[in-house]
Amino acid sequence: MKKSAIFWRRLLLPRARTLMLLILPAVTFLLPFPLFDHLFCRVIALSLALYVLLSLFMRLPHLYRSGRDVLLRRKHRKREWWARATLFGGIFFNLLYALFRLLAGAVTHSLWFCAEAIYYVILGSIRFSLVEEDRRIMAENDPVRRDIATKQSYRKGGKLLLLLALALYGIVFLAIRENRTYVYPNFIIWGAVLFAIWRAGSAIYHLLHFRRQKSPVLLSAKALSLSAALLSLFALQGTLLSRFGSSLAWRATWNGISGSFIGILITVMALMMLWKGKKFPYKDTKR
């Protein structure tokens, strides 16, 4: 009975590292390679994404208790408190949006929607992994061990951002290949654009703030917020271009340019975090 309970717990509630290992083939099978351009590979990718999505949904009560403990029973600066609260809340909204896009992809038979759903599953998985890293760092009382955990978190955050960039390149290719737009009312379009611009500006502002502090988790969280805001703008770009009467070729060209720019930007942020982890601890903090 005990072994059965352990088996089902590990099956339904795998560790954060296991979730990231499962999401990696889901990203790989959506890349624009002829070898993966088969229905079987797409079904495997969506099945893995759905499994990770359901596992994260089942962890929400535990994350709520952990977030309440971290946010209410520990001392934070105001900006750090809001950053951690946004990190916890972002998991829930990423999972809801991923589920919505997955259902929309199944109804409309759009591989673009399915790829976007997998992207947001990755965002939720990375945020969940960052929450676990933050708890591990905050639990360390020894300054030397905390510095070691911080250095490892910088490098882990960089690797997770590289995975996110890889998924984004696949989404850009699918957007160019499908080259489809969807009609929305004007107030929804402009409201979504303004909200995405505000999110991107806020993420850049906080990135510059946390870049100067020893907080790899919050730095990674704001990098994720920036990438999510840029993806929202990228998703709305086709609708905006079609609204102004641009041709299909022009729309595909702009999708390629803007998508490549976003992917390169996330890759650069990931490499900077890997470099920051390599240089940490800094000269003034060595013991």
HELIX and SHEET records of a PDB file:
HELIX    1   1 LYS A    2  LEU A   12  1                                  11    
HELIX    2   2 ALA A   16  PHE A   29  1                                  14    
HELIX    3   3 PRO A   34  PHE A   36  5                                   3    
HELIX    4   4 LEU A   39  MET A   58  1                                  20    
HELIX    5   5 LEU A   60  ARG A   73  1                                  14    
HELIX    6   6 LYS A   78  THR A  108  1                                  31    
HELIX    7   7 LEU A  111  ALA A  139  1                                  29    
HELIX    8   8 PRO A  143  GLU A  178  1                                  36    
HELIX    9   9 ASN A  186  PHE A  210  1                                  25    
HELIX   10  10 PRO A  216  ARG A  243  1                                  28    
HELIX   11  11 LEU A  248  LYS A  279  1                                  32    
HELIX   12  12 LYS A  283  THR A  285  5                                   3    
END                                                                             
